[in-house]
């Protein structure tokens, strides 16, 4: 497409053409109205003048006779800018006046008519027109008085001329303005298109230019920039994840492969092979688990799970998880306590349960008191092996927290700990995928909340903060206030 | 692994040749009869005509989607139990599958032991007797109405959850029950815990029902899960 073709295809240019047409129409009707009114005014003026003269001259004739009338007409005809006069005898011969010829039949009829005429002694043979009044006097004389219409004609000429010129000016200015506006818009759109093409080509750091006028194009550019920001963040996240997957899935895959290879190379007994195969299956199960967790996180982060939400009581979730993990904790020398009040929330129950389960698993795994710090007495020792699962309402939020009294996470590491696959140095030796906190965090984000990691002095408080279900929860809280709290 | 249930007739509708062949072979090895359909249309006509105990249906199939196969069968009044296999392992996909008329849902990748255990439980449900009020395995008795459990002459005291766990195991006595099946059916969770929570619950239950008795009833099936059965492995 040529530059000009592009230009005339712009919306701005097309709109200008529409406006142009409308303006021309408006100007033409304005001029037309003006011309028509002026013509009416001039005609009115002529009629008034002619009527006056007719009355005057008829009166003169009545009082003083034909002779004086002829003389008076002769006088009047000599004045500059004189009207047209003609007096004829009953036989049709002209007795006086300044008209040499008329269109045939004009004198025969009485009253107003428009006619071509010529004055005496006039050189040019051009067509003159006049508005004349013919009246019958006594004794068969006829009197004609009229006025030239040149003035009216000239006026029309002026109007037509003005119409031509103004139309020309309107068209020139309109098209010029259209091109100017279209080019301005086109330049900015072209700049945007150029940037988006660069972005599409892979340079995600590009941003659209935003002017200072705050007009619609600027707002569009701002919104597009915000969108690009989001896309870039997602792309960076994606890259990070794929890097992490590459690293953290490749490691166990390599291990898997090495074991299989080793078993194959070493000719062992059937029991050896069996053991190697069992380890292989175990390892792949771990991989599948990691993969599932990753998918779950991706799903929670992309917001897909929003379709599967309903209203439920957080206390039920807390008690359920407590019930599930209580024996495991006990086997591990920990005690699991629960403290909950009925709080309603709206969400994906399965995901919230899983997030809480991850926090509890973490607490059991990492929440053992550090061997360096020796508790002073048996009671303190028992306390340090307690894990508390809690559900409570705080303002408009539901807090689901798991508190342990282990070494905790240093403040500087907390933000880092939530990231995918991150396993803090201290825990590298323990089994786990490093996805537990990321999943919990993604679940909280999906519900419009967050995962908070805090200090339990000593220990870790991991809290899922999700918005409470307002209204219904207040009613429920009021209803169940007197009911003794169930402690599992 | 040996078949733990009487011979079943299975139809596997799966388009991936390799996994289909693997499944057919594996099911035949444990003594079941397995037929194979490799697309949705073929699967539908075979399922409609044949008298199968369980259908194993992949969700994504050429010609006709797995869910559509199930929906059409159900519309025709065919009640054959269906287990859906899917690479889409997420909770709402599972719910979608079950709503379409599936009876169980297993995300890929799965272990054959898990699949076999689920298929056998489904088949039993299909042709088995109506739900009984008491279950009996050896000298272990469970009364579902009065919530009483006794072994021989000894009355056993179980926690509510332990009772439900035992109830599920005894309902499927003689069949392998996997950890995920327990987590789904006894606890109603569909996620995969990273730790061996279920094993701990089982060992508690075992200490209550088997400890001090000569013949153990609750067995661990390596690489698969658990089974309650009177008799030795």
Interface residues (C-beta under 8 A of the other chain):
Chain A: X278 X281 X284 X285 X288 X289 X292 X293 X295 X296 X299 X304 X305 X307 X308 X320 X323 X324 X325 X327 X328 X331 X348 X350 X351 X353 X354 X357 X358 X361 X364 X365 X432 X433 X436
Chain B: X89 X90 X91 X92 X95 X107 X109 X111 X161 X187 X189 X190 X191 X192 X193 X194 X195 X196 X197 X200 X201 X204 X222 X223
